[in-house]
Amino acid sequence: MEAISITLLLMLAVVASSALARMSPMPVPLPLVQIALGALVAWTFDFHVVLQPDIFFLAFLPPLLFLDGWRIPKEGLLRDKGTIIALALGLVVFTVIGAGYFIHWMIPAMPLAVAFALAATLSPTDAVGVSAIAARTPFPKRLMHILEGESLLNDASGLVCMRFAVVAALTGGFSLVEASGVFLWLAAGGIGVGVLITWSAARAKDWVSQRFGEETGSQILISLLIPFGAYVAAESIQASGILAAVAAGIVMGYEEKSGRALATTRVRRAAVWDAVAFAGNGMIFVLLGEQLPSIVAGAARVAREAGQQEVLWLLAYVLGIACALAALRFLWVWASLALILFRAARKRQTVQAPGWSLIAATSLAGVRGAITLAGVLTLPFTLQDGSPFPARDLAIFLAAGVIVVSLVAANVGLPYLIRHAKLPPEASSQKEEDAARVAAAQAAIEAIDRRLREMGAGRQDADLYMGVASRIMVLYRQRIEARSKTGEEADASRKDEEIERSLRLVALHAERAELYRIARSGKLPEETTRKLVREVDLLESRFSTP
């Protein structure tokens, strides 16, 4: 009963945090509001959640990583695969080694293996925090896609590195050869399990749907179960459940393109997953705030045991680590860019070199978030001999502090850097969009024409069908004509579409208000009201996106 009450309280805090963030007169990242609210809840209600690392990992990471893999633009991953891999793999290893030694040098009381574990949990970046800032700043789309791809892949690489560091801390030894073999199995086994689970689930549900019909609720539940199934299956064979969840999500993205699910299923499933992502990310940050009082107390105790009586040293440690992470990231981004320019020069290719402001923005955009917190909270409580895991509370405090500092720094610095950066021109996809809309309209006209021919002219209501079909085909021909224009005519056509969209939204708002008025008067059954309002909502969702 207590677990249920705590869960409901955390979810309520997530909802309240969203409202508070919107009410704030100044733009504040939602994660910071959630952390503060979590701390307020802990102090007000005087309760403490004891987080079991394995349960925490299983409850939060699989669905979040799965959704990231599902929704990330695949063409962006393939186009910038070299840059993304360099950031997601090379930068992670560079960060673990560089930050690990730096942390151990700065805090000798923290064993080197624990310092590496902390550095590994700090190496993954969080695109959610950057997305919240990008919503208020003209962030380059390509850079955003690179950051999303990096955060997707470095979640896995960073947490796998943390696993090796924790094993070294528990056993007191580390073998590079053995670790390399284990890493290959973790990667290959995890990816293989994720692909197999998603592919098998998709084939099974397609077989059932084709023969017995599709039920939307069960389809949504299947999508929710896939990441947990992939994670548990991979962990059961000692492979990486993290990579399994990521791979499952990527395969799910390709399965989505098959278009075999009903439109209703896709609409409702997207809404459910939006809620899952919002609740999952929010609860992690609220839990961080709830844990802060005990984390600060534990970190202060460890610092005093290490001979540092002033608690301000803890803040100095946090700022030092945050600066070290930013410097390492800046060096890696600069070196990677120099290598790309060198290769382009050897191939006699012309590449526009981004300015220092954009390099600094890319470095500052590496904010830490939910995955870092989830990883550091899974540090074991005890060693193999039963003694306490060294500096666990201090590591959690430092990770939490770096998360907050990175979010604040990005929120303050990114808008300034982006405004003053010389951004490379963004590739427009308008031509491809117009071509796709024209092709879709032509396919629709041909399908209507085929249906009319199949029905034949002998039907009594043939004239009625022809009249309705003509009206529908006129709309599609208007779309083809509008999307086939170029130059000034195309701009005028898009302006016309924008005006039509705004007027349709006004009309739909009036429709829905009138439906509710009639329902409140008792002249429309509730079930019919829901049906009609849903139709208006679907149309509004179509016209709300220009």
Secondary structure, 3 states (H helix, E strand, C coil): CHHHHHHHHHHHHHHHHHHHHHHCCCCCCHHHHHHHHHHHHHHHHCCCCCCCHHHHHHHHHHHHHHHHHHHCCHHHHHHCHHHHHHHHHHHHHHHHHHHHHHHHHHCCCCCHHHHHHHHHHHCCCCHHHHHHHHCCCCCCHHHHHHHHHHHHHHHHHHHHHHHHHHHHHHHCCCCHHHHHHHHHHHHHHHHHHHHHHHHHHHHHHHHHHHHHCCCHHHHHHHHHHHHHHHHHHHHHCCCCHHHHHHHHHHHHHHHHCCCCCCHHHHHHHHHHHHHHHHHHHHHHHHHHHHHHHHHHHHHHHHHHHCCCCCCHHHHHHHHHHHHHHHHHHHHHHHHHHHHHHHHHHHCCCCCCCCCHHHHHHHHHCCCCCHHHHHHHHCCCCECCCCCECCCHHHHHHHHHHHHHHHHHHHHHHHHHHHHHCCCCCCCCCHHHHHHHHHHHHHHHHHHHHHHHHHHCCCCCCHHHHHHHHHHHHHHHHHHHHHHCCCHHHHHHHHHHHHHHHHHHHHHHHHHHHHHHHHHHCCCCCHHHHHHHHHHHHHHHHHHHCC
